[in-house]
Amino acid sequence: MPAQSNRTSHTAVCIAAFVIYYSLFYFAIFIFAIFIPGFIRLYQNGLDCPFLHGALLLPCSLLL
């Protein structure tokens, strides 16, 4: 029976990691647009995605 409990908790952790990782990108755009003064300029120059990947998504994926 403990194996079934381990599978259930592992599935829950994987689903939570999936939701956190993919929703973090969309929420980060709004958060960075408010708190980082030059983010609008990064967005206009097309450098927002590399910045978000390096500053936010890479550390998140390493932690998850």
MARVO-572409 format. One record per residue: residue number from 0; residue in one letter; y, x negated, z of N, C-alpha, C in turn. Coordinates in steps of 0.02 Angstrom, whole numbers. Each point is the difference from the previous one (the first is absolute). Layout:
N
    n  res     n.v     n.u     n.w    ca.v    ca.u    ca.w     c.v     c.u     c.w
  NUM    A       Y       X       Z       Y       X       Z       Y       X       Z
...
This chain:
64
    n  res     n.v     n.u     n.w    ca.v    ca.u    ca.w     c.v     c.u     c.w
    0    M     -60     -40       0      60      40       0      64     -42       0
    1    P       1     -59      31      61     -40      -2      19     -21     -71
    2    A     -48      -7     -44      16     -20     -69      41      54     -35
    3    Q     -15      63      13      39      55     -30      71      -1      28
    4    S       8     -14      63      67      -4      31      40     -57     -30
    5    N     -35     -56     -12      34     -57     -31      23      16     -71
    6    R     -41      35     -37      18      19     -68      60      47      -1
    7    T       0      47      46      55      48       4      65     -35      18
    8    S      -2     -44      49      62     -35      19      23     -48     -55
    9    H     -47     -31     -35      18     -45     -55      32      40     -57
   10    T     -27      58     -15      30      42     -52      70      22      20
   11    A      10      19      62      66      20      23      50     -57      -4
   12    V     -21     -60      17      44     -58      -4      17     -15     -73
   13    C     -47       5     -44      13     -13     -72      47      51     -29
   14    I      -9      63      17      46      52     -24      70     -10      27
   15    A       6     -18      64      65     -13      30      34     -60     -33
   16    A     -38     -52     -14      28     -59     -33      24      17     -70
   17    F     -38      41     -36      20      22     -67      65      39       2
   18    V       5      47      46      61      41       6      59     -43      20
   19    I      -9     -44      48      55     -43      23      24     -45     -57
   20    Y     -45     -31     -35      19     -47     -52      39      33     -57
   21    Y     -24      57     -24      33      32     -57      62      40      20
   22    S       3      27      59      60      35      21      54     -50      22
   23    L     -20     -59      21      49     -50      22      46     -21     -56
   24    F     -25      -3     -60      42     -21     -56      55      51     -12
   25    Y     -15      64       3      50      51     -14      50       6      57
   26    F     -23      -6      62      46       3      57      43     -63       4
   27    A     -27     -56     -21      36     -63       4      60      -1     -46
   28    I      -4      34     -57      57       1     -45      60      32      35
   29    F     -12      55      35      55      33      35      24     -41      59
   30    I     -46     -30      37      19     -39      59      39     -62     -21
   31    F     -24     -36     -50      35     -60     -23      66      17     -32
   32    A       5      56     -34      63      19     -31      53      13      53
   33    I     -20      22      59      48      13      53      18     -64      38
   34    F     -49     -40      18      11     -56      46      14     -67     -33
   35    I     -17     -10     -62      13     -64     -33      59      11     -48
   36    P      56     -35      12      60      13     -39      -7     -15     -74
   37    G     -38     -49     -21      -6     -18     -70     -59      32     -36
   38    F     -33      49      31     -60      28     -31      17      41     -62
   39    I      57      31      -2      20      39     -59       8     -47     -60
   40    R      28     -59      12       7     -49     -54     -69     -25     -22
   41    L     -46     -10      47     -69     -18     -19     -31      54     -43
   42    Y      11      62      19     -27      56     -38      29       3     -70
   43    Q      64     -11      -7      32       2     -65     -24     -57     -45
   44    N     -15     -57      29     -24     -57     -39     -75       0     -12
   45    G     -35      49      28     -72       5      -9     -40     -47      45
   46    L      30     -24      52     -34     -47      45     -22      33      65
   47    D       4      65       3     -19      35      61     -76      -2      13
   48    C     -40       9     -52     -73      -1       9     -26     -68      23
   49    P      22     -56     -31     -24     -64      27      22     -12      72
   50    F      60      22      17      24      -7      68     -42      41      49
   51    L     -14      63     -18     -40      42      43     -71     -26       7
   52    H     -29     -25     -53     -68     -27       4      -2     -61      45
   53    G      49     -45      -6      -1     -61      40      20      11      72
   54    A      47      45      11      26       9      68     -38      52      41
   55    L     -31      48     -33     -29      55      37     -74      12     -15
   56    L     -17       6     -63     -68      19     -17     -51     -57      10
   57    L      20     -61     -13     -46     -55      11     -17      -8      74
   58    P      49      -2      46     -19      -3      71     -40      60      23
   59    C      16      59     -26     -38      60      19     -73      -5     -23
   60    S     -10     -23     -61     -69      -7     -25     -38     -54      38
   61    L      34     -52      21     -34     -52      39     -19      26      69
   62    L      42      41      29     -16      29      66     -55      52      -4
   63    L       2      40     -53     -51      52      -5     -67     -30     -19
